[in-house]
Amino acid sequence: VGNDATQASITITKDTVNPSVNAGSDVLSRLEANLNATASDDNGISTYSWTKHAGTGTITFGTATSEDTTASASADEAYTLRLTVTDAAGNSASDDMTFTWDATGPTVNIGSDLFVKEQYSMNATTSDTNGIASYTWSKQSGTGTITFGTGSAEDTTISANAQELYVLRLTVVDNAGNSSYDEINFTWDTTAPSVNVGSDVLANATHAMNATTSDAFG
């Protein structure tokens, strides 16, 4: 009696379709940032690979072989980052995103120190490569009250309720979260100086006048 033959079967799946991949939205950051990608394939993902494709600085990935990772950079710049995904059949696809590293604060200049007696219009200058997010005017010293016309704008009007020397500050925050500030001395003086030229004089020759003057701020 002969032995029966053993039969075996296998399933062959033809897969020529690339996986879908989305590296996520563009990122502007001054700190290590989370990159949240999405990838899918009917027959499963085999590998993920994050790489830098543009930019002169160095990119550090937390886990470059994972779908999601962290990223930071060594220099301020706009980088192109790419996530390449390979499925179990060897098909691959990639997607790019822009990763802008900005660790530099904006420039701020609110001008020279001021002596004023009435409401004054400030004309500050500020700039930043990636744009300004907010402006904040504040009083840093002085016992009186400072009134800012628009304390959240680059330029504002300023007045005070008491004669005094104040220190005023403009703080600027850029779109990456970096902040810088500039300060000036703001002297509010609404009191005229005192003047005394002395008593009446009756003279028949040249007379030397001895006046006295004074002012709190000179």
Salt bridges, closest charged atoms under 4 A:
ASP96 OD1 - ARG82 NE 2.69
GLU183 OE2 - ARG169 NH2 2.42
